[in-house]
Amino acid sequence: MRYIVYGLLILLVAIQYPLWIGKGGWLYVYQLDKEVKALQETKKELEIRNAKIAGDVQDLKQGSRGVEERARMEHGMVKDNEILVKVLKPEESLPKSNKPSK
């Protein structure tokens, strides 16, 4: 009788193993679920970035205001009869040289 109980227990464990640990088991499904959620978050961030880039492209295609704004902000370009004044924060100021002057 004891051998029958042990045999049934071993059979029960053998049947439960694929359910919990095997390729289609709960642990595998849980891991895949975490990966899917991480990929969905990455996808949302990329969609937001793509929407911003698409807006920039559309703005640049439609008129010269976008081109002018980029030229002013990124390259410091000015129109005729304009003066460019650039205000730097203390962290952005030019580094002081420690070399003694000759």
N, C-alpha and C positions, 0 to 999 in steps of 0.2 A: 504494500500500500504506500509506503514511504517513497518508493521509486516512482510511482505514478504521480505523486504530488510534485516531486522534484522535476520530473519530466515535463509536467504541465507548466511549472514555473519557468523552466528553460524555454519552452515553446512560447509562453506569453512574452518573455523578454525578447525573444527572436522576432516576434511579430511587432512589438512596440518600437524596436530599434529604428527601422526605416521611418516610422512616423515622427520620431523626435529628432533623430540625428542624421538620417539619410539625406539623399539629394533633394527630395521633395518634402523634407521634414519641416517642422515648425521653426527650428533654429535657422535653417537656410532661408525660409520665407521671411523671417524677421530681419535677417541681414539684407536681403534684397529690398525689403520695404524701406529700410534706412537709406540704402543707396538711391532708390527712386526719389525719396524726399530731398536728398542732397542735390540730385540732378535737376529736380524741379526748381529749387531755389536758384541754382546757377542759371537755369533757363530764364527765369524771371529777370534776373539781373542783366543778362545779355539782351533780352527783349527791350528793357528800358534803355540800355546803351544804344541799341540799334535804332530805337525811335528818336533819340537825341541826334544821332548821326544823320538819320533820314531828314530830320528837320533842318539841320545845317546844310545838307545838300540841296534841299528844296529852296532854302533861303538864298544860297549862292547862285542857283539856276535862275531864280526869278528876277533878281535885280542887282544893282551895283551897291546897294546899301550894305549887304552882307560882306561883300568883298572889301568895301571901304572900312567897315568896322574891324574886320580881321587885320587889315593892313595897319590900322591905327593901334590896335591892342597888342598884336604880336610883334610888329616891326617898328613901332614908334613913328610911323609916317605922319606927316602933317601936310595941310594944304598951304597954298600960297598965302602969305600975310598972317600966318598962325605961329604961335610960339608954344613949344612943347615944354611943360614943366612936369618933372617926374618927382614925386614925393616918395621917399623910401622910409620904411619902418626902421627902427633902430637895429633890429636883427638882420635887416637886408643891407645895411650900410656897408661901405667898402671896408675890408679888413685893414687894420693898421699894421704897418710893417715894423718889425722889431729890429731891423737892421739899422746900425748907426749911419747917419749921413756923413759924407766926406766933404 
